[in-house]
Amino acid sequence: MRETALLAWYAEAHRRLPWRTEVSAYRTLVSELMCQQTRVETVLPYFERFMDAFPTVEALADAPTEAVLTRWAGLGYYSRARNLQRAAQAVVAGGGFPRTVAGLRALPGVGPYTAGAIASIVFGADEPVVDGNVERVLSRWYAQELPTVRWSWERARAVLAPGRAGEWNQALMELGARVCTPRAPRCGGCPVATGCLGRDSPERYPGVKLKKAVPRRRAVAACVLDDGRVLLVRRPEGGRLGGLWELPGAELDDHVQPDANALVAALRARLGLAAVVGAPLGTVAHTFSHLHLDTTVFAASLQSKPGSVASDALRWVHPAQADDLPLSTLARKTLGVCPGWAAR
Ligand code: SF4
């Protein structure tokens, strides 16, 4: 029987992940938000460091946001970190975690998948989850091409193992991650191959969803050095990478060349800085989910004295202080072409 076979396989074969060996609503919330759009192997060291810094939901709720972003830096999708802290604050204000999907979904950043995961894994509720792995496994079991979101959730609920939904959901996800993989699924070693309608041509399912073309844009950034320190700017709250620190500069409109003139104009317009821009130091390519960005970094100096740069959003930073600031992966890449920083 499929249920028995899958649960037995999971009990034997599942990865011993830190949020599985010690289960709580808080740890499940953190791990699920970290794992969105991110591989488990990438998440592991971030999860451990995050738990060291914020071992309880109360600690996270009370922490300065910049400290939260610093521990998240490198994982990307920074709105997840902000929502996670807001969710922690809502939990503390409400006297504890809600136990139902509806209550959990009212928390910032918690969608149907995360709510279903916490409700089933932590509170034992008979609630399904659907992520990319679950969708793929179900579409193959039922030979369903191009499954809709609604179809996937209805199927996930229909196949749920009553009373063991938490294990069942994790088993489905684990099967998708380890056996029923997007390419070259290992049907020969699959515990639920019997009765799988897609087994003869698994890669046909769930079918190809057309992806939008990702645009390519250009940006310029300044490497301004003073006495071994570099000038960084904090991005405005709310937008992409909001609240994170980076080299001063700007993304350019398509018709603008990424040259010294563009950088001089951007520094003046965005930050009120008068700068002399020198030679290009290099161009850094970085891909976000929705955008390829090529950032050309220039050596630059300020016409005003470095000490006169005073703003909450501007800071002179020594390389040794970099680990205490939330820097995006792109910021670290661009810093990598600054003389002095590159050798760190
Ligand atoms: S038999 Fe193959 S396609 Fe079917 S669930 Fe197992 S791994 Fe996936």
Residues whose N, C-alpha, C, O or C-beta is under 5 A from the ligand:
A	BS01	SF4	V137 R140 V179 C180 P185 R186 C187 C190 V192 A193 C196 G198 R199 P202
